[in-house]
């Protein structure tokens, strides 16, 4: 029986030019790749074997990390179910010249322990909260229950995977490629960190094309992964422009896996990402207006407006909790 502190993993990365966007800040996709790597290490240590990412809570990027700074990832397993684990992670930046640290983001993820065939297996190691950890443990238990209830109640989209795959909108980017062996950490399932890295790249391409100028990733809404992508399958990411505000826009990305020998297409996940158009002084810059035309585009816009309202409240709450507001 382990306490929460016994599961802690700290991962440290120096931000190099190859990790940065065109403005010298850590690229959002690379940050999510590292974030998933650190949380996967914490989960796999407790599970004593391979794990897959089942769900990810909202991620809001509060402060950028610049080239030459140090990115610090602290992950810990906060609750263990039969085969699932709740992992909390906090990311800081550190200026090596001054020693100043700033929080960049925090999130919670749910992992599932799997066997060599990708089937869920029992996690024998359990968590017993130590002194002062009871509140963290209870919050993680509640998150697990809420997530399971959300997944049980989640209604399937009336459009099937093949119909979603072929939806057309005014602003759209589609990228496909084969899932290769180097995309998997073990077995035949694609590592979630690689998926997050490419997800941000595809969404950023559409954001850049629309903005006609630099953009930065501001947030990623909670994601659930319905089925894994496997080595040899064809991964397709379709990005759509959902909503445009004064300087920010929401990009939706549907992720699919296709079995090339059978032609079967499965819907792996859907992501909603917010990008901000900025000028060379890192200030928000205005975007050209966008008018949805089709019924599908109007539906995307209306749903994105509601997510934006929730997102604004979420960021305000997060900043208060972190003492930044």
Protein Blocks (a to p, Z undefined) as FASTA:
>chain_A
ZZfklmpccddddddfklpcfkopacfklmmmmmmmmmmmmmmmmnopadddfbdcdddd
fbdcdehiacddddddfbdcfkbccdddddddddfknopacdfbdcddddddddfkopac
ddfbdcdddehilmmmmmmmmmmmmmmmmmmmpccdfbdfklmmmpccfbdcdddddddf
klpfghjbdcfklmmmmmmmmmmmmmmmmnopacddfbdcddddfbdcdehiacdddddd
fbdcfkbccdddddddddfknopacdfbdcddddddddfkopacdddddddfblmlmmmm
mmmmmmmmmmmmmmmmmmmmnopZZ
